[in-house]
């Protein structure tokens, strides 16, 4: 029988330095390591780049503030930070009154491997193709709502179209996308 490894990852070492000594250099190293990974993780659920960056900033601020709660015997630092990110993302979606993507209701994969990245790129390509096949008015409303992160009311104000028209175009466009992309489920 082999003994469990007592080797500690650099990320855990940094987190412990932040937890125990409020070490700013260690926090900077944690930030440099996790920020780009978190942004990609958050954007894969459909969040726009600017909002993903805001969520990452909020996550890392929470990591700094709640460093004292980190316990390496209970979870790896990556799992702890990704759980904070998942919770912040759910809070953001709830706050914005948007339907929650299915990916947020599942347990997160901590680091995607090459096959997951390839699969996501293929899915993104299929989504772009499906979006391009929508009626232009439906596509425009969906892009404004989900990629432009505008509420239905904001779209109505910008376009001058009635709120019901905006909602109908989005609903019809989403139904077509669901039908066209049903094999991805």
Backbone torsions as a table, in degrees:
resi	resn	phi	psi	omega
1	UNK	NA	135.8	-179.4
2	UNK	-94.1	149.9	177.5
3	UNK	-80.1	144.6	176.1
4	UNK	-64.0	147.8	-178.6
5	UNK	-68.4	136.3	177.3
6	UNK	-102.8	6.7	179.3
7	UNK	-69.1	134.9	-178.0
8	UNK	-106.9	134.7	-179.7
9	UNK	-68.5	156.7	176.6
10	UNK	-57.8	-37.9	-179.3
11	UNK	-62.9	-40.4	178.1
12	UNK	-66.6	-40.9	177.9
13	UNK	-59.5	-44.9	178.8
14	UNK	-62.7	-44.2	-177.6
15	UNK	-63.5	-40.8	178.8
16	UNK	-65.5	-35.4	177.4
17	UNK	-66.7	-36.4	176.8
18	UNK	-69.5	-46.1	-178.7
19	UNK	-62.4	-48.2	-171.3
20	UNK	-88.5	-27.2	-174.6
21	UNK	-129.9	6.3	-177.4
22	UNK	50.9	40.0	-175.4
23	UNK	-72.2	112.2	-177.5
24	UNK	-69.7	-36.3	179.0
25	UNK	-65.6	-40.4	177.8
26	UNK	-65.4	-39.1	177.9
27	UNK	-64.5	-41.1	177.9
28	UNK	-60.1	-40.2	178.4
29	UNK	-65.6	-41.9	176.4
30	UNK	-60.5	-45.6	-179.2
31	UNK	-60.7	-48.8	-179.1
32	UNK	-60.3	-35.1	-179.1
33	UNK	-75.6	-48.2	-170.5
34	UNK	-89.7	-30.4	-173.7
35	UNK	-54.9	-50.7	-179.6
36	UNK	-66.2	-34.6	179.2
37	UNK	-67.7	-42.6	178.6
38	UNK	-64.0	-41.9	-179.5
39	UNK	-60.3	-46.0	177.9
40	UNK	-62.1	-42.6	178.9
41	UNK	-58.8	-46.0	-177.6
42	UNK	-70.8	-40.5	-178.2
43	UNK	-68.1	-27.5	-179.9
44	UNK	-64.9	-18.0	178.3
45	UNK	-91.5	5.9	176.3
46	UNK	102.8	3.7	178.7
47	UNK	-77.7	139.2	179.2
48	UNK	-68.9	161.5	-175.6
49	UNK	-59.2	-46.8	-177.7
50	UNK	-64.1	-43.5	-179.8
51	UNK	-69.0	-36.4	177.5
52	UNK	-61.4	-41.5	178.1
53	UNK	-62.9	-39.3	177.3
54	UNK	-63.0	-43.2	179.8
55	UNK	-63.6	-42.7	179.2
56	UNK	-59.8	-44.8	178.6
57	UNK	-59.1	-43.9	-179.9
58	UNK	-64.7	-41.2	178.5
59	UNK	-61.2	-48.4	-176.6
60	UNK	-67.9	-32.4	174.3
61	UNK	-64.8	-40.3	176.7
62	UNK	-64.5	-39.8	177.7
63	UNK	-59.0	-43.8	179.3
64	UNK	-64.0	-48.0	-176.1
65	UNK	-67.4	-37.3	-174.2
66	UNK	-105.1	19.7	-178.9
67	UNK	-54.4	-33.6	180.0
68	UNK	-63.0	-18.8	179.8
69	UNK	-86.4	-10.4	-178.2
70	UNK	-70.9	129.3	178.3
71	UNK	-129.2	108.4	-177.0
72	UNK	-65.9	-13.7	177.3
73	UNK	-81.6	-16.1	-178.6
74	UNK	-98.6	-32.5	-177.2
75	UNK	-159.4	152.7	172.4
76	UNK	-69.5	153.1	-179.0
77	UNK	-59.8	-38.0	179.8
78	UNK	-63.7	-43.4	178.9
79	UNK	-62.8	-40.8	-179.8
80	UNK	-63.2	-45.9	-178.4
81	UNK	-69.8	-41.7	179.3
82	UNK	-66.0	-31.6	176.3
83	UNK	-67.2	-40.3	175.0
84	UNK	-60.5	-44.4	-179.5
85	UNK	-62.2	-44.2	179.8
86	UNK	-60.9	-44.7	179.4
87	UNK	-64.0	-41.8	178.9
88	UNK	-63.9	-39.4	-179.5
89	UNK	-66.5	-42.7	177.2
90	UNK	-61.4	-44.2	177.8
91	UNK	-58.6	-42.1	-179.6
92	UNK	-63.9	-44.6	179.2
93	UNK	-64.0	-41.9	178.5
94	UNK	-63.5	-43.2	-179.4
95	UNK	-61.1	-37.8	-178.6
96	UNK	-82.8	-1.7	179.7
97	UNK	57.2	38.2	177.9
98	UNK	-103.0	150.7	173.9
99	UNK	-62.2	143.2	-175.7
100	UNK	-85.9	126.9	176.1
101	UNK	-59.7	149.3	-179.2
102	UNK	-57.8	-32.3	-176.3
103	UNK	-60.3	-27.6	-176.7
104	UNK	-78.4	-17.8	-178.7
105	UNK	-88.8	-9.1	177.1
106	UNK	-97.2	161.6	175.0
107	UNK	-67.0	136.5	-176.8
108	UNK	-75.1	144.8	168.3
109	UNK	-84.7	129.4	-171.8
110	UNK	-67.0	-49.6	-179.6
111	UNK	-134.3	122.0	-179.7
112	UNK	-70.4	143.9	175.8
113	UNK	-94.7	179.2	-174.3
114	UNK	-59.9	-39.3	-179.1
115	UNK	-67.5	-35.3	177.4
116	UNK	-67.6	-40.8	179.4
117	UNK	-63.1	-45.3	178.8
118	UNK	-61.5	-44.2	179.7
119	UNK	-61.9	-41.1	179.4
120	UNK	-66.1	-38.7	178.2
121	UNK	-65.3	-39.4	178.6
122	UNK	-66.3	-41.0	178.1
123	UNK	-64.2	-40.8	178.7
124	UNK	-62.5	-40.1	178.8
125	UNK	-63.9	-42.9	178.5
126	UNK	-64.6	-39.4	178.9
127	UNK	-63.4	-43.8	178.6
128	UNK	-60.4	-42.0	179.7
129	UNK	-64.9	-44.1	179.5
130	UNK	-63.7	-40.5	177.3
131	UNK	-61.8	-40.3	-178.3
132	UNK	-67.2	-19.7	-179.1
133	UNK	-90.2	-7.1	176.9
134	UNK	-70.8	160.4	171.5
135	UNK	-62.1	140.7	-175.5
136	UNK	-53.0	-39.6	-178.2
137	UNK	-67.8	-38.0	177.2
138	UNK	-67.6	-45.3	-179.6
139	UNK	-59.8	-43.8	-178.8
140	UNK	-60.7	-43.1	-179.5
141	UNK	-66.9	-41.5	179.8
142	UNK	-65.9	-42.8	179.1
143	UNK	-62.8	-41.1	179.1
144	UNK	-66.6	-40.1	-176.7
145	UNK	-73.9	-42.3	-172.0
146	UNK	-102.4	-30.9	179.9
147	UNK	-99.8	-32.8	177.2
148	UNK	-87.4	-7.1	176.6
149	UNK	56.7	40.0	177.9
150	UNK	-101.0	144.9	174.6
151	UNK	-74.5	164.6	178.7
152	UNK	-60.5	-39.7	179.4
153	UNK	-63.4	-41.6	178.6
154	UNK	-63.3	-39.3	177.6
155	UNK	-64.2	-43.4	178.7
156	UNK	-60.0	-43.9	179.4
157	UNK	-63.0	-43.8	-178.3
158	UNK	-68.8	-39.2	-174.5
159	UNK	-93.0	-20.5	-176.3
160	UNK	80.8	4.1	179.5
161	UNK	-84.0	150.5	177.1
162	UNK	-62.8	148.6	-179.0
163	UNK	-57.0	-40.1	179.3
164	UNK	-61.5	-37.9	178.3
165	UNK	-65.4	-43.3	178.7
166	UNK	-59.1	-50.7	-177.5
167	UNK	-62.3	-40.6	179.5
168	UNK	-64.0	-44.4	-179.6
169	UNK	-64.1	-41.6	178.7
170	UNK	-64.5	-46.5	-178.9
171	UNK	-61.0	-46.6	-179.7
172	UNK	-65.2	-40.9	178.2
173	UNK	-63.5	-42.8	179.4
174	UNK	-65.6	-38.4	177.6
175	UNK	-62.0	-42.4	178.3
176	UNK	-64.0	-43.0	178.2
177	UNK	-61.5	-44.7	178.9
178	UNK	-57.8	-44.3	179.7
179	UNK	-64.3	-45.5	-177.4
180	UNK	-69.3	-26.8	-175.8
181	UNK	-109.0	14.9	-174.7
182	UNK	-60.6	-24.9	179.4
183	UNK	-72.0	-13.0	179.5
184	UNK	-80.1	-13.8	-177.7
185	UNK	-74.0	NA	NA
